[in-house]
Amino acid sequence: MKRSQWLVPLVTLTFLLVACEVSLTLARVSTFIFPKPTLIVKALVENWGWIVANLQVTAMEAVVGFALSIVLGITLSTVCLFVPQAENLVVPFAIAIRNVPFVALAPILFMTMGYGPWPKIIIVMIVSFFPIMTNLTAGFASAEVAQKERFFVWRATRWQMFVKLQLPSAIPYFVAGLEIAVSNIIIAAIVGELMGTTKGLGLVIIMAVSQYRFPLLMATVVVTTALSIVTTWLLRQAMRIAFSPWN
């Protein structure tokens, strides 16, 4: 990575934090309205061990849910490809599941699975699988008609067409679907935790709000944002390595 690629954002962030600190101090803004960056950093340092322990729980829920969403998305889109008649059933069902309000779904999950990680994992999976499925389905259909006709002329089997033509055509769509999905997994896990949990960043948020510890609340927001950025970056690196032979 070039020096300018991280130096400019770092300088910009430092300037914004200093400006925010000075502005809030001069305006005498209450901590209950918006805590100063120094108070947020202090809360982060003082509660670091507790935050990290709960961060690990949220990250686990997000990663497992995301992995399951990949399996589900690939399975459904592949079924639609090889069994076109199934698309009329799979797509409406997927849309219906994706649009079920969490407020209505969460009580059912908690009653059947308890307050452990699985209800949050299911919520993450529901949020994540739809962009993966739709993008991959579009990718399979993106192969040009002329190319398909050429495979028919060569008397290629259905499997050969899939491996040699449709799968390579779908990879950019699949990667785009993964990037869309991964941007939501941390938030989805925390939303699930806010509805009921004994661990996770959602618990930290609940405790911070109930105790009016707004610097801790903002520190949790910072950690959540950082975790989302890290997961997106890790996915991009993994995709770059995994699909480099296709480039």
RAKA-V194948 format. One record per backbone hydrogen bond with DSSP energy under -1.0 kcal/mol. CO is the residue of the C=O (numbers start at 0). NH is the residue of the N-H. E is the energy in kcal/mol with one decimal. If there is no record, write none. Layout:
BEGIN
CO;NH;E
CO;NH;E
END
This chain:
BEGIN
2;6;-2.4
3;7;-1.4
5;9;-1.6
6;10;-2.6
7;11;-2.5
8;12;-2.6
9;13;-2.4
10;14;-2.5
11;15;-2.3
12;16;-2.4
13;17;-2.4
14;18;-2.6
15;19;-2.4
16;20;-2.5
17;21;-2.6
18;22;-2.6
19;23;-2.5
20;24;-1.9
21;25;-2.8
22;26;-2.4
23;28;-1.9
29;32;-1.3
29;33;-2.3
35;39;-1.9
36;40;-2.6
37;41;-2.1
38;42;-2.4
39;43;-2.2
40;44;-2.5
41;45;-2.6
42;46;-1.7
44;47;-1.0
46;50;-2.7
47;51;-2.8
48;52;-2.1
49;53;-1.8
50;54;-2.5
51;55;-2.1
53;57;-2.1
54;58;-2.9
55;59;-2.1
56;60;-2.3
57;61;-2.4
58;62;-2.7
59;63;-2.6
60;64;-2.2
61;65;-2.3
62;66;-2.6
63;67;-2.4
64;68;-2.0
65;69;-1.9
66;70;-2.0
67;71;-2.7
68;72;-2.9
69;73;-2.6
70;74;-2.3
71;75;-2.6
72;76;-2.2
73;77;-2.2
74;78;-2.3
75;79;-2.2
76;80;-1.5
77;81;-2.5
78;82;-2.5
82;85;-2.1
83;86;-1.3
85;88;-1.1
85;89;-3.2
86;90;-2.0
88;92;-1.6
89;93;-2.8
90;94;-2.5
91;95;-2.4
92;96;-2.5
93;97;-2.5
94;98;-1.5
96;99;-1.2
100;104;-2.0
101;105;-3.3
104;108;-2.1
105;109;-2.8
106;110;-2.1
107;111;-1.9
108;112;-2.6
109;113;-1.7
116;120;-2.2
117;121;-2.6
118;122;-1.9
119;123;-2.4
120;124;-2.4
121;125;-2.4
122;126;-2.2
123;127;-2.1
124;128;-2.4
128;132;-2.8
129;133;-2.8
130;134;-2.0
131;135;-2.2
132;136;-2.4
133;137;-2.2
134;138;-2.1
135;139;-2.4
136;140;-1.5
143;147;-1.9
144;148;-2.6
145;149;-1.8
146;150;-1.7
147;151;-2.0
148;152;-2.3
149;153;-1.8
150;155;-2.6
151;154;-1.2
156;160;-2.2
157;161;-1.8
158;162;-2.6
159;163;-2.7
160;164;-1.9
160;165;-2.1
161;166;-3.0
164;168;-1.8
165;169;-1.5
169;173;-2.8
170;174;-2.7
171;175;-2.0
172;176;-2.4
173;177;-2.3
174;178;-2.2
175;179;-2.0
176;180;-2.5
177;181;-3.0
180;183;-1.7
183;187;-2.6
184;188;-2.2
185;189;-2.2
186;190;-2.7
187;191;-2.2
188;192;-1.9
189;193;-2.3
199;203;-1.4
200;204;-2.3
201;205;-2.4
202;206;-2.7
203;207;-2.5
204;208;-2.5
205;209;-2.5
206;210;-1.7
207;212;-2.9
208;211;-1.3
211;213;-1.1
212;216;-1.9
213;217;-2.6
214;218;-2.1
215;219;-2.1
216;220;-1.8
217;221;-2.3
218;222;-2.2
219;223;-2.6
220;224;-2.5
221;225;-2.5
222;226;-2.5
223;227;-2.2
224;228;-2.2
225;229;-2.4
226;230;-2.4
227;231;-2.0
228;232;-2.3
229;233;-2.8
230;234;-2.1
231;235;-2.1
232;236;-2.2
233;237;-2.4
234;238;-2.9
235;239;-2.2
236;240;-1.9
237;241;-2.9
238;242;-2.4
242;245;-1.2
END
